[in-house]
Amino acid sequence: MDRPFFTVRYSRYAVVLIAILAISALLDTLCWHHTIHRLEATAQTAITTARENGWSVHATPFHRGGWPFGAWVELDHLDATHPTFSDAPYDAGWAGEHLRLGGSWASLLHAGLLVSLKGHQAARLVLNDRILTVLTSGVQIRFRSPEDLRFSASQLQLAFSGRWPDRHIFAKNLSGRLIRSPEAPAGATRLGVEAKAAKLSGFPLPYGTSTDLHQTHLALALTASGSSTDRSFLDPASYERLLLQDASASPASTDSHITLSGSITLPNQTGTLTLTLIHWQELATRLLDHPEIESHLAPDFQAALRKALEKVSTSQHGSGHPLSVALPVTNGQILPDTQAISALFSGKFSPP
């Protein structure tokens, strides 16, 4: 007895569907093997290059995963240390609980090479007896190219010690971009950084005080020195100038906004920065109400600041008038000219 027509047609569709699924599975498997091989080669090349540059690297064996929805290789633990020597005068180290290279097919197609740092991650840099410690988790790094990477972290903790005053800064929802140009000629940008964070807690202020910031943004460029191509990116001698394009933030619980820009020559760390304050009156009021800071301000500057606040309080438009101040930098120290700032407030400053 012949089968009904719809049964025959259904059987044909089933055969076609099975063939499509089989071909898709085969192609997915072949692509997975190819991608895994490429990821393992990339990881091994990175480890070999690090060792050639003076790093001691210890890692667990690679684990493969991701099929059929992606491809990745994983390390359960990785330790890397770099002792100081003449060509690279810094000590550095990194210890990570879990590292994944790769991801889903969608992320690999969209982001290029994806690195995920899961679990606790710790890094330390020691340079000229200054110690920077970084603790973080939930970090993702996307390599658009070897010279262009994007990064994001749900939280980040920075600790400064050694010749630096002890400080702890906490960042939430951090993201940014790092651009490297190892062969940049002298005077051209060798390293560029752009970063933003939803909140910074414990940001250091003068005289041992600190504050919380939100809507923070940083954009800077480091230009190459004449001998930069032979030096590490962590070597200060490889840079000629620091161009601070934008360092801005808003102190928590205020409508004020602070922007810092300018340039500093390296390695003597001398130059000029420009500080711009929007809705500065609220900041000035808090400055005068903070005994730890007020006690370090010159009496004539305090008087000029109070006089400026009185002028603004009697003006209908003064509250929106921004204030810009030049800040000389000498040997890495910001030395504001209090006499010039006092004159700005008491004489040249006049709300519109």
C-alpha positions in Angstrom: 0.0 0.0 0.0 1.4 3.4 -1.0 2.1 5.9 1.7 0.1 9.1 1.6 1.6 12.0 -0.2 2.0 14.2 2.9 4.0 11.4 4.6 6.4 11.2 1.7 6.8 15.0 1.7 7.4 15.0 5.4 10.1 12.3 5.1 11.9 14.4 2.4 11.9 17.4 4.7 13.3 15.3 7.6 16.1 14.0 5.4 17.0 17.5 4.2 16.9 18.8 7.8 19.1 16.0 9.1 21.6 16.6 6.2 21.7 20.4 7.1 22.2 19.6 10.8 25.0 17.1 10.0 26.8 19.5 7.7 26.4 22.3 10.2 27.8 20.1 13.0 30.7 19.1 10.8 31.6 22.7 9.9 31.2 23.8 13.5 33.6 21.0 14.6 36.1 21.9 12.0 35.9 25.6 12.9 36.2 24.7 16.6 39.4 22.7 16.0 40.9 25.4 13.8 40.1 28.2 16.4 41.4 26.1 19.3 44.7 25.5 17.5 44.9 29.3 16.8 44.1 30.2 20.4 46.6 27.8 21.8 49.3 29.1 19.5 48.5 32.7 20.4 48.7 31.9 24.2 51.9 30.0 23.8 53.4 32.8 21.7 52.5 35.4 24.4 54.1 33.2 27.1 57.2 32.7 25.1 57.5 36.5 24.3 57.0 37.3 28.0 59.8 34.9 29.0 62.1 36.4 26.3 61.4 39.9 27.9 62.5 38.8 31.3 59.3 37.4 32.8 59.1 34.1 34.7 55.8 32.5 33.8 54.2 29.5 35.5 50.8 28.3 34.3 48.6 25.2 34.5 48.0 23.1 31.3 45.4 24.4 28.8 41.8 23.1 28.9 39.7 23.2 25.8 36.0 24.1 25.7 33.2 25.9 24.1 31.9 23.5 21.4 29.4 23.8 19.8 28.6 27.4 20.7 32.1 28.8 20.7 35.8 28.0 21.3 38.1 28.8 24.1 41.2 27.6 26.0 41.5 28.0 29.8 44.1 28.2 32.5 43.1 27.4 36.1 46.0 29.4 37.5 48.8 31.7 36.1 51.7 33.4 37.9 54.1 35.8 36.2 57.0 37.7 37.8 59.5 40.2 36.4 62.7 41.0 38.5 64.4 44.4 38.0 67.5 44.7 35.8 69.3 47.4 33.9 67.2 47.4 30.7 63.9 47.2 32.6 64.3 48.9 36.0 61.1 47.7 37.6 59.7 44.7 39.6 56.3 43.4 38.6 54.1 40.4 39.2 50.7 39.0 38.4 48.7 36.2 39.9 45.4 35.1 38.4 43.0 32.4 39.5 41.4 31.7 36.1 42.0 32.9 32.6 40.0 32.2 29.4 41.1 32.9 25.9 38.3 33.0 23.4 34.5 32.9 23.8 31.3 32.4 22.0 31.2 32.5 18.2 29.4 35.9 18.3 32.0 37.4 20.7 34.9 36.1 18.6 33.4 37.6 15.4 32.5 40.9 17.0 35.5 41.5 19.4 38.4 39.7 17.7 40.5 38.1 20.4 38.7 38.0 23.8 40.4 37.4 27.2 38.3 36.9 30.3 40.0 37.0 33.7 37.7 35.3 36.2 38.1 34.9 39.9 40.6 37.0 41.9 43.4 38.7 40.0 46.3 40.6 41.6 49.1 42.6 40.1 52.0 44.6 41.6 54.5 47.1 40.1 57.5 48.4 42.0 59.3 51.3 40.5 61.8 53.6 42.3 60.5 52.3 45.7 57.0 53.2 44.7 54.6 50.3 44.9 51.3 50.0 43.1 49.0 47.0 43.8 46.0 46.2 41.7 43.2 43.8 42.9 40.3 43.0 40.6 37.8 40.5 39.3 35.5 40.1 36.4 37.9 41.6 33.8 37.4 41.3 30.0 40.0 42.4 27.5 39.2 42.6 23.8 42.1 42.7 21.3 41.0 44.5 18.1 44.7 44.2 17.1 47.9 43.6 19.0 48.2 47.4 19.4 44.6 48.2 20.2 42.7 46.6 23.2 39.5 47.4 25.0 39.0 46.5 28.7 36.3 46.4 31.3 36.0 45.4 34.9 33.1 45.4 37.3 35.4 46.5 40.2 39.0 47.5 40.7 41.1 48.3 43.8 44.3 50.3 43.6 46.7 50.5 46.6 49.7 52.9 46.7 52.5 52.4 49.1 56.3 52.7 49.5 57.5 56.2 48.7 53.9 57.1 47.9 51.6 57.9 50.8 49.4 54.9 51.6 46.2 55.2 49.6 43.4 52.9 48.5 41.1 53.8 45.6 38.1 51.7 44.6 36.6 51.9 41.0 33.3 50.5 39.9 32.2 49.7 36.3 35.5 50.6 34.8 36.0 50.5 31.0 38.5 51.9 28.6 40.9 51.5 25.7 44.7 51.1 25.4 46.6 51.9 22.2 50.2 51.0 21.9 52.7 52.0 19.2 56.0 50.2 20.0 57.9 51.6 17.0 56.6 55.2 17.3 59.2 57.8 16.4 60.4 60.4 18.9 57.7 62.9 19.7 54.8 60.7 18.5 52.3 58.9 20.7 53.7 55.6 21.9 51.0 54.8 24.5 47.5 56.2 24.7 44.9 55.5 27.4 41.2 56.3 27.7 39.2 55.2 30.7 36.0 55.9 32.5 34.4 54.7 35.7 31.0 55.1 37.2 32.4 55.8 40.7 35.8 56.2 42.4 35.9 55.9 46.1 38.8 57.2 48.2 40.3 59.5 45.6 43.3 61.2 47.2 43.3 65.0 47.9 46.0 67.2 49.3 46.9 67.1 53.0 45.9 63.5 53.6 42.2 63.8 52.7 40.1 61.9 50.1 36.8 62.1 48.4 34.4 60.1 46.3 34.0 60.9 42.6 31.5 59.9 39.9 31.4 60.3 36.1 35.1 60.1 35.9 37.0 60.2 32.6 40.7 60.0 31.7 42.3 60.5 28.3 46.1 60.8 28.1 49.0 60.2 25.7 52.7 59.4 26.3 55.0 60.5 23.5 58.1 58.4 22.6 61.6 59.4 23.6 64.6 58.9 21.3 65.4 55.5 22.8 61.9 54.2 23.2 62.0 51.3 20.7 64.5 49.5 22.9 62.6 49.9 26.1 59.6 48.4 27.8 56.3 50.3 28.0 56.7 50.2 31.8 60.1 52.1 31.6 59.6 55.8 32.3 62.7 56.6 30.2 60.9 55.5 27.1 58.7 58.6 27.2 59.3 62.2 26.4 56.1 64.0 27.3 52.8 63.3 29.1 49.8 64.9 27.3 46.9 65.0 29.7 44.0 65.6 27.3 41.2 65.3 29.8 40.9 64.2 33.5 37.5 65.1 34.7 35.1 64.1 37.4 32.2 65.3 39.6 32.6 65.1 43.4 29.9 62.9 44.9 26.7 64.6 46.1 27.5 67.9 44.2 26.7 69.6 40.9 30.3 70.6 40.5 32.6 69.3 37.8 36.4 69.3 37.7 38.5 69.1 34.5 42.3 68.9 34.4 44.4 69.2 31.3 47.9 70.1 30.1 51.3 68.6 29.4 54.4 67.5 31.4 57.9 66.8 30.1 59.5 63.6 31.2 61.5 62.3 33.0 61.9 65.6 35.0 58.1 65.8 35.4 57.8 69.6 34.8 55.1 71.4 33.0 51.8 73.2 33.5 48.2 71.9 34.1 45.0 73.8 33.7 42.3 73.2 36.3 38.7 74.2 35.3 35.9 74.2 37.8 32.2 74.3 36.9 29.9 75.2 39.8 33.0 75.9 41.8 31.2 77.7 44.6 30.0 74.5 46.3 33.5 73.1 46.2 34.9 76.3 47.6 32.4 76.2 50.5 33.3 72.6 51.3 37.0 73.6 51.1 36.6 76.3 53.8 34.4 73.9 55.9 37.1 71.2 55.9 39.5 71.9 58.8 42.2 69.6 57.5 42.4 71.6 54.3 41.5 75.0 55.5 44.4 75.0 58.0 46.9 74.7 55.2 45.5 77.6 53.1 47.2 81.0 53.3 45.1 83.6 55.3 45.0 86.0 52.3 43.8 83.2 50.0 41.0 82.2 52.5 39.9 85.9 52.6 39.9 86.2 48.8 37.9 82.9 48.5 35.3 84.1 51.0 35.1 87.4 49.2 34.5 85.7 45.9 31.7 83.6 47.4 30.1 86.7 48.7 30.2 88.3 45.2 28.6 85.2 43.6 25.9 85.1 46.3 24.8 88.6 45.3 24.9 87.9 41.6 22.0 86.4 39.6 24.3 84.7 37.1 27.5 84.1 39.0 26.7 80.5 40.0 27.2 79.3 36.4 30.5 81.0 35.8 33.4 78.5 35.5 36.8 79.1 36.9 40.1 78.2 35.3 43.5 78.2 37.2 47.0 77.4 35.9 48.9 74.9 38.1 52.7 74.7 37.6 54.2 71.3 38.1 57.9 70.9 39.2 59.6 67.6 39.8 56.2 65.9 39.8 54.8 68.2 42.5 51.8 70.5 41.8 52.7 73.9 43.2 49.7 76.2 42.8 50.6 79.9 42.9 48.4 81.0 45.8 49.2 84.7 45.2 48.0 84.4 41.6 44.9 82.5 42.6 44.2 85.0 45.4 44.5 87.8 42.8 42.2 85.9 40.5 39.5 85.8 43.1 39.9 89.3 44.6 40.6 91.3 41.5 40.3 89.7 38.0 37.4 87.5 38.8 34.1 89.1 38.3 30.8 87.2 37.6 29.0 88.2 34.4 
